[in-house]
Amino acid sequence: MSAPYSSDEPGRAEVDAMRGPVLLEFGDNFCGFCRAAQPAIARALEDRPDVRHIKIADGRGRPLGRSFSVKLWPTLVFLQDGKEVERLVRPVDHHPVAKALRALADSPA
């Protein structure tokens, strides 16, 4: 598995103020779906070093995940300048992730 999910999450106001392309990945280090999705996510991000990728440990009582209405893991939220552009839940292949990353590049700055 790539870098672990961090329990140190930014606040929603901080996320909303982030400039540029950002991928928020909500999940858990022990989640089988999260672990299975890692190769697809990593492959899609290979060509996008400009995207800030933040892995957030989610769960009951975690405010950032609740503010994005996360219900299943992993949930990927693609943001451009703090605004949600795309969302994927439980990706198993890199193609949908790459497509969502292209949507970030195509969204107005």
Contacts in CASP RR format, 6 or more apart in sequence:
PFRMAT RR
TARGET T0000
AUTHOR 0000-0000-0000
METHOD contacts of the structure
MODEL  1
MSAPYSSDEPGRAEVDAMRGPVLLEFGDNFCGFCRAAQPAIARALEDRPD
VRHIKIADGRGRPLGRSFSVKLWPTLVFLQDGKEVERLVRPVDHHPVAKA
LRALADSPA
1 29 0 8 1.000
1 35 0 8 1.000
1 38 0 8 1.000
2 38 0 8 1.000
2 41 0 8 1.000
2 42 0 8 1.000
3 55 0 8 1.000
4 29 0 8 1.000
4 55 0 8 1.000
4 57 0 8 1.000
5 25 0 8 1.000
5 27 0 8 1.000
5 28 0 8 1.000
5 29 0 8 1.000
5 34 0 8 1.000
5 55 0 8 1.000
5 56 0 8 1.000
5 57 0 8 1.000
5 58 0 8 1.000
6 54 0 8 1.000
6 55 0 8 1.000
6 56 0 8 1.000
6 57 0 8 1.000
7 57 0 8 1.000
9 56 0 8 1.000
9 57 0 8 1.000
9 62 0 8 1.000
9 63 0 8 1.000
9 64 0 8 1.000
9 65 0 8 1.000
10 54 0 8 1.000
10 64 0 8 1.000
11 63 0 8 1.000
11 64 0 8 1.000
12 63 0 8 1.000
12 64 0 8 1.000
12 67 0 8 1.000
15 22 0 8 1.000
15 24 0 8 1.000
15 64 0 8 1.000
15 79 0 8 1.000
15 82 0 8 1.000
16 82 0 8 1.000
17 82 0 8 1.000
18 52 0 8 1.000
18 79 0 8 1.000
18 81 0 8 1.000
18 82 0 8 1.000
19 81 0 8 1.000
19 82 0 8 1.000
20 50 0 8 1.000
20 52 0 8 1.000
20 79 0 8 1.000
20 80 0 8 1.000
20 81 0 8 1.000
20 82 0 8 1.000
20 109 0 8 1.000
21 48 0 8 1.000
21 50 0 8 1.000
21 51 0 8 1.000
21 52 0 8 1.000
21 78 0 8 1.000
21 79 0 8 1.000
21 80 0 8 1.000
21 101 0 8 1.000
21 104 0 8 1.000
21 105 0 8 1.000
22 51 0 8 1.000
22 52 0 8 1.000
22 53 0 8 1.000
22 54 0 8 1.000
22 78 0 8 1.000
22 79 0 8 1.000
22 80 0 8 1.000
22 82 0 8 1.000
23 45 0 8 1.000
23 51 0 8 1.000
23 52 0 8 1.000
23 53 0 8 1.000
23 54 0 8 1.000
23 76 0 8 1.000
23 77 0 8 1.000
23 78 0 8 1.000
23 79 0 8 1.000
23 101 0 8 1.000
24 54 0 8 1.000
24 56 0 8 1.000
24 64 0 8 1.000
24 68 0 8 1.000
24 76 0 8 1.000
24 77 0 8 1.000
24 79 0 8 1.000
25 41 0 8 1.000
25 53 0 8 1.000
25 54 0 8 1.000
25 55 0 8 1.000
25 56 0 8 1.000
25 74 0 8 1.000
25 75 0 8 1.000
25 76 0 8 1.000
25 77 0 8 1.000
26 56 0 8 1.000
26 58 0 8 1.000
26 64 0 8 1.000
26 65 0 8 1.000
26 68 0 8 1.000
26 70 0 8 1.000
26 73 0 8 1.000
26 74 0 8 1.000
26 75 0 8 1.000
26 76 0 8 1.000
26 77 0 8 1.000
27 34 0 8 1.000
27 55 0 8 1.000
27 56 0 8 1.000
27 57 0 8 1.000
27 58 0 8 1.000
27 59 0 8 1.000
27 73 0 8 1.000
27 74 0 8 1.000
27 75 0 8 1.000
28 34 0 8 1.000
28 57 0 8 1.000
28 58 0 8 1.000
28 59 0 8 1.000
28 73 0 8 1.000
29 57 0 8 1.000
31 73 0 8 1.000
31 74 0 8 1.000
33 72 0 8 1.000
33 73 0 8 1.000
33 74 0 8 1.000
33 90 0 8 1.000
34 73 0 8 1.000
34 74 0 8 1.000
36 92 0 8 1.000
37 74 0 8 1.000
37 90 0 8 1.000
37 91 0 8 1.000
37 92 0 8 1.000
39 94 0 8 1.000
40 91 0 8 1.000
40 92 0 8 1.000
40 93 0 8 1.000
40 94 0 8 1.000
40 97 0 8 1.000
41 74 0 8 1.000
41 76 0 8 1.000
41 91 0 8 1.000
41 94 0 8 1.000
41 97 0 8 1.000
43 94 0 8 1.000
43 97 0 8 1.000
43 98 0 8 1.000
44 94 0 8 1.000
44 97 0 8 1.000
44 98 0 8 1.000
44 101 0 8 1.000
45 51 0 8 1.000
45 53 0 8 1.000
45 97 0 8 1.000
45 101 0 8 1.000
47 98 0 8 1.000
48 101 0 8 1.000
51 101 0 8 1.000
51 104 0 8 1.000
56 62 0 8 1.000
56 64 0 8 1.000
56 65 0 8 1.000
58 64 0 8 1.000
58 65 0 8 1.000
58 70 0 8 1.000
58 73 0 8 1.000
58 75 0 8 1.000
59 65 0 8 1.000
68 75 0 8 1.000
68 77 0 8 1.000
68 84 0 8 1.000
72 89 0 8 1.000
72 90 0 8 1.000
73 90 0 8 1.000
74 89 0 8 1.000
74 90 0 8 1.000
74 91 0 8 1.000
75 87 0 8 1.000
75 88 0 8 1.000
75 89 0 8 1.000
76 87 0 8 1.000
76 88 0 8 1.000
76 89 0 8 1.000
76 91 0 8 1.000
76 97 0 8 1.000
76 100 0 8 1.000
77 84 0 8 1.000
77 86 0 8 1.000
77 87 0 8 1.000
78 84 0 8 1.000
78 85 0 8 1.000
78 86 0 8 1.000
78 87 0 8 1.000
78 88 0 8 1.000
78 100 0 8 1.000
78 101 0 8 1.000
78 103 0 8 1.000
78 104 0 8 1.000
79 85 0 8 1.000
79 104 0 8 1.000
80 104 0 8 1.000
80 107 0 8 1.000
80 108 0 8 1.000
80 109 0 8 1.000
81 109 0 8 1.000
83 107 0 8 1.000
85 100 0 8 1.000
85 103 0 8 1.000
85 104 0 8 1.000
85 107 0 8 1.000
86 100 0 8 1.000
86 103 0 8 1.000
86 104 0 8 1.000
87 100 0 8 1.000
88 96 0 8 1.000
88 97 0 8 1.000
88 100 0 8 1.000
91 97 0 8 1.000
END
